[in-house]
């Protein structure tokens, strides 16, 4: 889908956010019909309340949306977007003097509320549309929403229709729409190109593994995005139980997220050189599958003992990160649905990230708070490196003990990043388990909007 604001000249129904703080004073300033209607419907400005106020002809004259208490607002992000889900089709306009950040959040939330994954169940119904509020960059918000919707569509598509071939096709379509270059290394050619761990993880599947390499822009600082593209993860020979395999169509959520972020960057013409690397594989089971106990040699020469074939994501990312580091960008960003340990640590709503760069971490955290894309910095605790160093190889892909699983995965990836001034790894979930305003249940982007917002500060654009 392509989220768009309504024509600015279209007649619109006003939507008024009403805070719970000071509600009585606000109500006292309204006309008698509005006061009576609010009281009759127990409207008090609580977050989530949506009240249609009728006019003399009983059509909707205005809409009141509960904005909650100020102290609770961080818990109810995109609260105003609840109106988009509760109102009939038509054109609406914000009627409020909000801060720039709050206005942008409300407008973006409204756009994202129009998302529906309808590939397998017919077309979407007509949705209420919002006129772009005065002062917001409408084209930028539309690009952000389009990038997020691309990410959601890719994650939500079942693996039967979103394997390495289809993920490549999606990347090619994105490249073509923005005039970007793209090359793809597939199957046995991965060995000739010295990408042996991508090949090892994906060789058992009937759909060939590959590395997707997209480039865009000719001037400015260089940004490289690396996204985990495991289109389905059975666990390999360390086979997952059925309950753990049910959501594994989302194991390419890192790839989906960097493609959505790439769209945001290219659609808005950010002045940088962009590279997107996606190792796209399916971790399958066959006689040719890589085995527990195998020792693999990565692109950069490090050897890796495979103690669990279900820790495959870090293997394919390692080759891609090593390749990215050979021409060090100004900023290297890795996105991956990598560990269950991250979900245990911070739950499904926070995007945990790892970096040694304090200034980068602060810029990302501030951006995440500003655009309501919450992040949480995790520690690259170097003393734990001993946990990823087995007896017979340089590295262990799945250290025993079950402790610090997300931290040790990040430390593993860090071994493949050399001479790159700034590196950040996101261990995202990529899935919203419970519907929330502007975020239906299903695939979701995490961290992309924060990275996008932080780029001007991080790269001095």
Secondary structure, 3 states (H helix, E strand, C coil): CCCCCECCCCCCEEEEEEECCCHHHHHHCCCHHHHHHHHHCCCCCCCCCEEEEECCCCCEEEEEEEEECHHHHHHHCCHHHHHHHHCCCCEEEECCCCCHHHHHHHHHHHHHHCCCCCCCCCCCCCCCEEECCCCCCHHHHHHHHHHHHHHHHHHHCCHHHCCHHHHHHHHHHHHHHHCCEEEEEECCHHHHCCCHHHHHHHCCCCCCCEEEEEEECCCCCEEEEEEEEEEEECCCCCCCCHHHHCCHHHHHHHHHHHHHHHHHHHHCCCCCEEEEEEEEEEECCCCCCCCCCCEEECCCCCEEECCCCCCCHHHHHHHHHHHHHHCCCCEEEEEECCCHHHHHHHCCCCEEEECCCHHHHHHHHHHHHHCCCCEEEECCCHHHHHHHCCCCCCEECCCCCCCCHHHHHHHHHHCCCCCCCCEEEEECCCEECCCECCECCEECCCCHHHHHHHHHHHCCC
